[in-house]
Amino acid sequence: MPTYAQYDHTGKIHSLISVKAPPGKDATMMMAAKPGLLVAEIEGVTFQSDPPSVDELRAISRTHKVATPIPKVKLTR
């Protein structure tokens, strides 16, 4: 079951969402993040249960961050 992180430009996780999307559907299109937050699927985390428990998700969001937040970009002409 895919798990998605809503995070800010520093990599701080604001929420983790685990969803079971219908086959062939992209669950990221179903999530609306608050302004300034980004959404990405997380990989490399093993959960004790499927779906993950709320306590597991909260513990991960407190102890982890997104390793590669978006780079700063500058718009020029």
PyMOL CGO cylinders between C-alpha atoms (Angstrom):
from pymol import cmd
from pymol.cgo import CYLINDER

trace = [
    CYLINDER, 0.00, 0.00, 0.00, 1.64, 3.28, -1.06, 0.3, 1, 1, 1, 1, 1, 1,
    CYLINDER, 1.64, 3.28, -1.06, 2.36, 5.89, 1.60, 0.3, 1, 1, 1, 1, 1, 1,
    CYLINDER, 2.36, 5.89, 1.60, 2.70, 9.56, 0.74, 0.3, 1, 1, 1, 1, 1, 1,
    CYLINDER, 2.70, 9.56, 0.74, 4.35, 12.39, 2.62, 0.3, 1, 1, 1, 1, 1, 1,
    CYLINDER, 4.35, 12.39, 2.62, 3.20, 15.98, 2.62, 0.3, 1, 1, 1, 1, 1, 1,
    CYLINDER, 3.20, 15.98, 2.62, 6.31, 18.03, 3.30, 0.3, 1, 1, 1, 1, 1, 1,
    CYLINDER, 6.31, 18.03, 3.30, 7.67, 21.56, 3.04, 0.3, 1, 1, 1, 1, 1, 1,
    CYLINDER, 7.67, 21.56, 3.04, 10.70, 22.98, 1.22, 0.3, 1, 1, 1, 1, 1, 1,
    CYLINDER, 10.70, 22.98, 1.22, 13.02, 22.07, 4.12, 0.3, 1, 1, 1, 1, 1, 1,
    CYLINDER, 13.02, 22.07, 4.12, 12.03, 18.39, 4.03, 0.3, 1, 1, 1, 1, 1, 1,
    CYLINDER, 12.03, 18.39, 4.03, 9.97, 18.54, 7.24, 0.3, 1, 1, 1, 1, 1, 1,
    CYLINDER, 9.97, 18.54, 7.24, 7.07, 16.08, 7.06, 0.3, 1, 1, 1, 1, 1, 1,
    CYLINDER, 7.07, 16.08, 7.06, 3.69, 17.60, 7.89, 0.3, 1, 1, 1, 1, 1, 1,
    CYLINDER, 3.69, 17.60, 7.89, 1.65, 14.44, 7.36, 0.3, 1, 1, 1, 1, 1, 1,
    CYLINDER, 1.65, 14.44, 7.36, 1.87, 10.88, 6.11, 0.3, 1, 1, 1, 1, 1, 1,
    CYLINDER, 1.87, 10.88, 6.11, -1.03, 9.35, 4.24, 0.3, 1, 1, 1, 1, 1, 1,
    CYLINDER, -1.03, 9.35, 4.24, -1.38, 5.69, 3.35, 0.3, 1, 1, 1, 1, 1, 1,
    CYLINDER, -1.38, 5.69, 3.35, -3.98, 4.96, 0.68, 0.3, 1, 1, 1, 1, 1, 1,
    CYLINDER, -3.98, 4.96, 0.68, -5.20, 2.02, -1.30, 0.3, 1, 1, 1, 1, 1, 1,
    CYLINDER, -5.20, 2.02, -1.30, -5.92, 3.38, -4.75, 0.3, 1, 1, 1, 1, 1, 1,
    CYLINDER, -5.92, 3.38, -4.75, -7.78, 1.43, -7.42, 0.3, 1, 1, 1, 1, 1, 1,
    CYLINDER, -7.78, 1.43, -7.42, -5.47, -0.43, -9.83, 0.3, 1, 1, 1, 1, 1, 1,
    CYLINDER, -5.47, -0.43, -9.83, -4.02, 1.93, -12.43, 0.3, 1, 1, 1, 1, 1, 1,
    CYLINDER, -4.02, 1.93, -12.43, -4.94, 5.09, -10.51, 0.3, 1, 1, 1, 1, 1, 1,
    CYLINDER, -4.94, 5.09, -10.51, -2.41, 7.53, -9.13, 0.3, 1, 1, 1, 1, 1, 1,
    CYLINDER, -2.41, 7.53, -9.13, -3.32, 8.37, -5.53, 0.3, 1, 1, 1, 1, 1, 1,
    CYLINDER, -3.32, 8.37, -5.53, -1.29, 11.60, -5.54, 0.3, 1, 1, 1, 1, 1, 1,
    CYLINDER, -1.29, 11.60, -5.54, -3.94, 13.14, -7.75, 0.3, 1, 1, 1, 1, 1, 1,
    CYLINDER, -3.94, 13.14, -7.75, -6.49, 12.60, -4.97, 0.3, 1, 1, 1, 1, 1, 1,
    CYLINDER, -6.49, 12.60, -4.97, -4.58, 14.59, -2.35, 0.3, 1, 1, 1, 1, 1, 1,
    CYLINDER, -4.58, 14.59, -2.35, -4.75, 18.34, -2.07, 0.3, 1, 1, 1, 1, 1, 1,
    CYLINDER, -4.75, 18.34, -2.07, -1.85, 19.74, -0.06, 0.3, 1, 1, 1, 1, 1, 1,
    CYLINDER, -1.85, 19.74, -0.06, -1.99, 23.08, 1.72, 0.3, 1, 1, 1, 1, 1, 1,
    CYLINDER, -1.99, 23.08, 1.72, -0.22, 25.93, -0.06, 0.3, 1, 1, 1, 1, 1, 1,
    CYLINDER, -0.22, 25.93, -0.06, 3.55, 25.56, 0.26, 0.3, 1, 1, 1, 1, 1, 1,
    CYLINDER, 3.55, 25.56, 0.26, 3.47, 21.79, 0.82, 0.3, 1, 1, 1, 1, 1, 1,
    CYLINDER, 3.47, 21.79, 0.82, 4.53, 19.12, -1.64, 0.3, 1, 1, 1, 1, 1, 1,
    CYLINDER, 4.53, 19.12, -1.64, 3.44, 15.48, -1.94, 0.3, 1, 1, 1, 1, 1, 1,
    CYLINDER, 3.44, 15.48, -1.94, 5.70, 12.54, -2.72, 0.3, 1, 1, 1, 1, 1, 1,
    CYLINDER, 5.70, 12.54, -2.72, 5.49, 8.78, -2.32, 0.3, 1, 1, 1, 1, 1, 1,
    CYLINDER, 5.49, 8.78, -2.32, 7.92, 7.51, 0.29, 0.3, 1, 1, 1, 1, 1, 1,
    CYLINDER, 7.92, 7.51, 0.29, 10.03, 4.42, -0.27, 0.3, 1, 1, 1, 1, 1, 1,
    CYLINDER, 10.03, 4.42, -0.27, 12.30, 2.32, 1.88, 0.3, 1, 1, 1, 1, 1, 1,
    CYLINDER, 12.30, 2.32, 1.88, 10.15, 2.32, 5.02, 0.3, 1, 1, 1, 1, 1, 1,
    CYLINDER, 10.15, 2.32, 5.02, 8.86, -0.99, 6.35, 0.3, 1, 1, 1, 1, 1, 1,
    CYLINDER, 8.86, -0.99, 6.35, 5.66, -0.95, 8.37, 0.3, 1, 1, 1, 1, 1, 1,
    CYLINDER, 5.66, -0.95, 8.37, 4.59, -3.52, 10.96, 0.3, 1, 1, 1, 1, 1, 1,
    CYLINDER, 4.59, -3.52, 10.96, 1.05, -3.67, 9.60, 0.3, 1, 1, 1, 1, 1, 1,
    CYLINDER, 1.05, -3.67, 9.60, -0.76, -3.16, 6.30, 0.3, 1, 1, 1, 1, 1, 1,
    CYLINDER, -0.76, -3.16, 6.30, -2.26, -0.61, 6.34, 0.3, 1, 1, 1, 1, 1, 1,
    CYLINDER, -2.26, -0.61, 6.34, 0.19, 1.11, 8.70, 0.3, 1, 1, 1, 1, 1, 1,
    CYLINDER, 0.19, 1.11, 8.70, -1.18, 2.07, 12.09, 0.3, 1, 1, 1, 1, 1, 1,
    CYLINDER, -1.18, 2.07, 12.09, -1.63, 5.71, 13.03, 0.3, 1, 1, 1, 1, 1, 1,
    CYLINDER, -1.63, 5.71, 13.03, 1.05, 5.32, 15.71, 0.3, 1, 1, 1, 1, 1, 1,
    CYLINDER, 1.05, 5.32, 15.71, 3.57, 4.03, 13.14, 0.3, 1, 1, 1, 1, 1, 1,
    CYLINDER, 3.57, 4.03, 13.14, 2.89, 6.93, 10.79, 0.3, 1, 1, 1, 1, 1, 1,
    CYLINDER, 2.89, 6.93, 10.79, 3.16, 9.49, 13.61, 0.3, 1, 1, 1, 1, 1, 1,
    CYLINDER, 3.16, 9.49, 13.61, 6.46, 8.02, 14.81, 0.3, 1, 1, 1, 1, 1, 1,
    CYLINDER, 6.46, 8.02, 14.81, 7.94, 8.18, 11.32, 0.3, 1, 1, 1, 1, 1, 1,
    CYLINDER, 7.94, 8.18, 11.32, 6.78, 11.74, 10.74, 0.3, 1, 1, 1, 1, 1, 1,
    CYLINDER, 6.78, 11.74, 10.74, 8.42, 12.81, 14.03, 0.3, 1, 1, 1, 1, 1, 1,
    CYLINDER, 8.42, 12.81, 14.03, 11.74, 11.05, 13.42, 0.3, 1, 1, 1, 1, 1, 1,
    CYLINDER, 11.74, 11.05, 13.42, 12.26, 11.37, 9.65, 0.3, 1, 1, 1, 1, 1, 1,
    CYLINDER, 12.26, 11.37, 9.65, 12.38, 14.04, 6.99, 0.3, 1, 1, 1, 1, 1, 1,
    CYLINDER, 12.38, 14.04, 6.99, 12.41, 14.06, 3.21, 0.3, 1, 1, 1, 1, 1, 1,
    CYLINDER, 12.41, 14.06, 3.21, 16.08, 13.61, 2.26, 0.3, 1, 1, 1, 1, 1, 1,
    CYLINDER, 16.08, 13.61, 2.26, 16.00, 15.59, -0.97, 0.3, 1, 1, 1, 1, 1, 1,
    CYLINDER, 16.00, 15.59, -0.97, 13.65, 18.54, -0.71, 0.3, 1, 1, 1, 1, 1, 1,
    CYLINDER, 13.65, 18.54, -0.71, 13.08, 20.58, -3.83, 0.3, 1, 1, 1, 1, 1, 1,
    CYLINDER, 13.08, 20.58, -3.83, 15.92, 22.88, -4.82, 0.3, 1, 1, 1, 1, 1, 1,
    CYLINDER, 15.92, 22.88, -4.82, 15.49, 26.61, -4.71, 0.3, 1, 1, 1, 1, 1, 1,
    CYLINDER, 15.49, 26.61, -4.71, 14.84, 27.94, -8.15, 0.3, 1, 1, 1, 1, 1, 1,
    CYLINDER, 14.84, 27.94, -8.15, 15.16, 31.41, -9.56, 0.3, 1, 1, 1, 1, 1, 1,
    CYLINDER, 15.16, 31.41, -9.56, 13.09, 32.70, -12.45, 0.3, 1, 1, 1, 1, 1, 1,
    CYLINDER, 13.09, 32.70, -12.45, 15.07, 34.89, -14.82, 0.3, 1, 1, 1, 1, 1, 1,
    CYLINDER, 15.07, 34.89, -14.82, 14.74, 36.29, -18.32, 0.3, 1, 1, 1, 1, 1, 1,
]
cmd.load_cgo(trace, "trace")
